[in-house]
């Protein structure tokens, strides 16, 4: 074998070696990049009871009614769920009322996604703005949840069950979950902030979110209450459900949206409401009260009642 042949053979071997090394290096780099993007798309958050929660295949879509976020959630114990959050952030609750600002649009959106509700548990989150009294705002949130569930039931949206998260009023400072009263200083601060924000700012606090939770594995020993508690807790920890409310981190409660279970019928009437009803009765009687004075009192009581909005 000539010297030239030996040199050519060595060069060929070096070239092949370099190709192998280059291919191996590219494979390692590609794997690292793939792992990075997989981890970004499938974030893990600590679970409260040990293990990790995996958020997979997260995607966000924008609609005229608000935002829709789809994902798979894998809880410790390989419990997997398809979750979709409908955040109606373009349509808030009307001040002091149970109704959404544009109920026909909300119903149209829910009907368009009706298949997502089948074989799923429905969790309804309702919030109130922080003007007014915390206890009244919590009652108002219960009525808002019931009203949304009632609308869905009325149009025949099938699902496994309704669940309620009446979040109470928006909170500048987090209060204990079992408390419906703010201290005087916090309440005064919230009232001042309410004046500064005005209706446009307060409206964004009157949130409505509808969450579908669909188990992706065969039935387990877990009750719906147990796995919904875990899913809602994971969503809150990830910032996908609002927690800046008096009861924003509360567990969902089973809800039966029938007339017999309407929480609004058992709400305590306010003093102003009682006065207004009394004056209405007095105006319909012939007695020693001056009708003009009663009419004036009724007008003032009604105006005051409407001013207490949430």
C-alpha positions in Angstrom: 0.0 0.0 0.0 1.5 3.3 -1.1 1.9 6.3 1.2 -0.7 8.2 -0.7 -3.3 5.4 -0.2 -2.6 5.4 3.6 -3.1 9.1 3.9 -6.4 9.0 1.9 -7.6 6.2 4.1 -6.8 8.1 7.3 -8.6 11.2 6.0 -11.7 9.2 5.2 -11.7 7.7 8.7 -11.4 11.1 10.3 -14.2 12.5 8.1 -16.5 9.6 9.2 -15.6 10.1 12.8 -16.4 13.8 12.6 -19.7 13.1 10.9 -20.6 10.7 13.7 -19.6 13.2 16.4 -21.6 16.0 14.6 -24.7 13.8 14.3 -24.5 12.8 18.0 -24.0 16.4 19.1 -27.0 17.6 17.0 -29.1 14.8 18.6 -28.2 15.9 22.1 -29.0 19.6 21.3 -32.3 18.7 19.7 -33.2 16.6 22.7 -32.4 19.5 25.0 -34.5 21.9 23.0 -37.4 19.5 22.9 -37.2 18.9 26.6 -37.2 22.7 27.2 -40.3 23.3 25.1 -42.1 20.3 26.5 -41.5 21.5 30.1 -42.7 25.0 29.1 -45.9 23.6 27.6 -46.4 21.1 30.5 -45.5 23.0 33.6 -45.5 21.2 37.0 -46.6 22.7 40.2 -46.4 21.2 43.7 -49.4 19.4 45.0 -50.7 20.2 48.4 -50.7 16.6 49.5 -47.4 15.6 47.9 -46.4 14.8 44.4 -46.6 17.1 41.4 -49.4 18.4 39.2 -48.8 18.5 35.5 -50.4 20.9 33.1 -50.3 19.5 29.6 -51.4 20.8 26.1 -52.4 24.2 27.4 -54.0 26.4 24.7 -55.7 29.7 24.8 -58.4 31.0 22.4 -59.9 34.5 22.3 -63.6 35.0 21.6 -65.9 38.0 21.6 -67.2 36.9 25.0 -63.8 36.5 26.6 -61.1 33.8 26.8 -61.2 30.0 26.6 -58.3 28.0 28.0 -58.0 24.3 27.4 -55.6 21.8 29.1 -55.0 18.4 30.5 -54.3 18.2 34.2 -52.5 15.2 35.7 -52.9 15.0 39.4 -50.7 12.8 41.7 -51.7 9.1 41.4 -52.0 9.5 37.5 -55.4 11.0 37.8 -56.0 12.8 34.5 -58.7 15.4 33.5 -59.6 17.5 30.5 -60.3 21.0 31.8 -61.6 24.0 29.9 -62.0 27.5 31.5 -64.5 29.9 29.9 -63.6 33.3 31.3 -66.4 35.7 30.3 -64.1 38.8 30.9 -65.9 40.8 28.2 -69.3 40.5 30.0 -69.5 41.2 33.7 -72.4 40.9 36.1 -74.7 43.9 36.3 -74.2 46.0 39.5 -76.2 44.6 42.4 -78.0 42.1 40.2 -77.8 38.4 39.3 -77.7 39.0 35.5 -74.8 39.2 33.1 -74.6 42.3 31.0 -75.4 40.4 27.8 -77.1 37.1 28.7 -78.1 36.2 25.1 -74.4 36.3 24.1 -73.4 34.2 27.0 -76.0 31.6 26.3 -75.1 31.5 22.6 -71.4 30.9 23.5 -72.4 28.1 25.9 -74.6 26.4 23.3 -71.8 26.6 20.7 -69.5 24.7 23.1 -72.3 22.3 24.3 -70.3 19.2 23.5 -67.6 20.3 26.0 -70.1 20.1 28.8 -71.2 16.5 28.2 -69.7 14.0 30.6 -68.1 16.9 32.5 -68.7 18.5 35.9 -69.5 22.2 35.6 -67.9 24.6 38.1 -69.3 28.2 38.1 -67.3 30.9 39.7 -69.0 34.3 40.4 -67.4 37.3 42.0 -68.6 40.7 43.3 -66.9 44.1 43.4 -65.8 45.4 46.8 -68.2 48.2 47.4 -71.0 47.4 49.8 -71.1 45.0 52.6 -69.1 41.7 52.4 -72.0 39.5 53.6 -74.4 40.9 51.1 -71.9 40.5 48.3 -71.4 36.8 49.2 -75.2 36.3 49.1 -75.2 38.1 45.8 -72.5 35.7 44.4 -74.6 32.7 45.5 -77.5 34.1 43.5 -75.3 34.8 40.5 -74.0 31.3 40.4 -77.5 29.9 40.7 -78.8 32.2 38.0 -76.1 31.0 35.5 -76.7 27.4 36.3 -80.4 28.0 35.9 -79.9 29.5 32.4 -77.8 26.5 31.4 -80.4 24.1 32.7 -83.2 26.0 30.9 -81.6 25.7 27.5 -80.9 22.0 28.0 -77.1 21.9 28.4 -76.3 18.3 29.5 -73.5 17.7 32.1 -72.6 15.5 35.1 -73.5 18.1 37.6 -73.3 21.8 38.7 -70.8 23.1 41.3 -70.7 26.5 42.9 -67.8 28.8 43.9 -69.5 32.0 45.2 -66.2 34.0 45.7 -67.6 36.9 47.5 -66.3 40.4 47.0 -62.9 41.4 45.4 -60.4 41.8 48.2 -57.6 44.3 48.6 -56.4 42.3 51.6 -57.0 38.6 51.9 -59.3 37.8 54.8 -59.8 34.3 56.4 -62.0 32.0 54.4 -64.5 31.7 57.1 -65.0 35.4 57.5 -67.6 37.5 55.8 -66.6 40.7 57.6 -63.8 43.1 56.9 -62.3 45.2 59.6 -63.4 48.9 59.6 -60.1 50.2 58.2 -60.1 47.7 55.2 -63.7 48.4 54.5 -63.1 52.2 54.5 -60.1 51.7 52.2 -62.1 49.6 49.8 -64.9 52.2 49.7 -62.3 54.9 48.8 -60.8 52.7 46.1 -64.2 52.0 44.7 -64.7 55.7 44.2 -61.4 56.0 42.5 -61.9 53.1 40.2 -65.4 54.1 39.1 -67.8 51.8 37.3 -65.4 50.7 34.6 -62.8 49.5 37.1 -65.4 47.9 39.5 -67.1 46.1 36.6 -64.0 44.0 36.0 -64.3 42.6 39.5 -67.7 41.1 38.9 -66.2 38.0 37.3 -67.9 35.0 35.7 -66.0 31.9 34.9 -67.4 28.5 33.9 -65.0 25.5 34.2 -65.6 22.1 32.7 -63.8 19.2 34.4 -63.9 15.8 32.6 -62.2 12.7 34.0 -60.1 10.9 31.3 -59.6 7.6 33.2 -62.0 4.9 34.3 -64.0 5.6 37.4 -61.9 5.6 40.6 -62.6 5.6 44.3 -62.4 9.4 44.2 -65.7 11.2 44.6 -66.5 14.2 42.3 -66.1 16.4 45.3 -62.6 15.1 46.1 -61.1 15.4 42.6 -62.8 18.8 41.9 -61.2 20.1 45.1 -57.8 19.1 43.8 -58.4 20.4 40.3 -59.7 23.8 41.5 -56.8 24.1 44.0 -54.3 23.3 41.2 -55.9 25.9 38.9 -55.8 28.5 41.7 -52.1 27.8 42.5 -51.3 28.2 38.8 -53.1 31.5 38.5 -55.7 30.2 36.2 -58.6 30.9 38.6 -58.8 34.2 40.4 -58.0 34.0 44.1 -58.1 37.7 45.0 -61.6 37.4 46.5 -62.8 36.9 50.1 -63.6 33.3 49.2 -61.6 32.9 46.0 -59.8 29.8 47.2 -62.9 28.0 48.6 -63.7 24.4 47.5 -66.6 24.0 45.0 -70.0 23.1 46.5 -72.6 20.9 44.8 -75.5 22.9 43.3 -79.0 21.8 42.2 -80.4 24.7 40.1 -84.1 24.2 40.8 -86.6 26.7 42.1 -86.7 24.8 45.4 -83.0 25.4 45.9 -82.9 29.1 44.8 -80.6 30.8 47.4 -82.0 34.2 46.5 -85.4 33.4 48.0 -83.8 32.9 51.4 -81.7 36.0 51.4 -82.3 38.4 54.2 -84.0 41.6 53.1 -82.0 44.7 53.8 -83.4 47.4 56.2 -83.8 49.8 53.3 -85.7 47.1 51.3 -88.1 46.6 54.3 -88.6 50.4 54.6 -89.4 50.6 50.9 -91.9 47.8 51.1 -93.5 49.4 54.1 -93.8 52.7 52.4 -95.3 51.1 49.3 -98.0 49.6 51.6 -98.6 52.9 53.3 -99.1 54.7 50.0 -101.9 52.3 49.1 -103.8 53.1 52.3 -106.0 56.0 53.5 -104.4 57.0 56.8 -103.0 60.0 58.7 -99.6 59.8 56.8 -99.3 62.5 54.2 -99.1 60.9 50.8 -96.5 63.4 49.6 -94.2 62.7 52.5 -94.5 58.9 52.0 -93.7 59.4 48.3 -90.6 61.4 49.1 -89.4 58.8 51.7 -90.1 56.0 49.1 -88.1 57.8 46.5 -85.1 58.4 48.9 -85.2 54.8 50.1 -85.3 53.4 46.6 -82.4 55.6 45.5 -80.3 54.6 48.5 -81.0 50.9 47.9 -79.9 51.2 44.2 -76.7 52.9 45.2 -75.6 49.9 47.2 -74.3 47.9 44.2 -71.8 45.1 43.9 
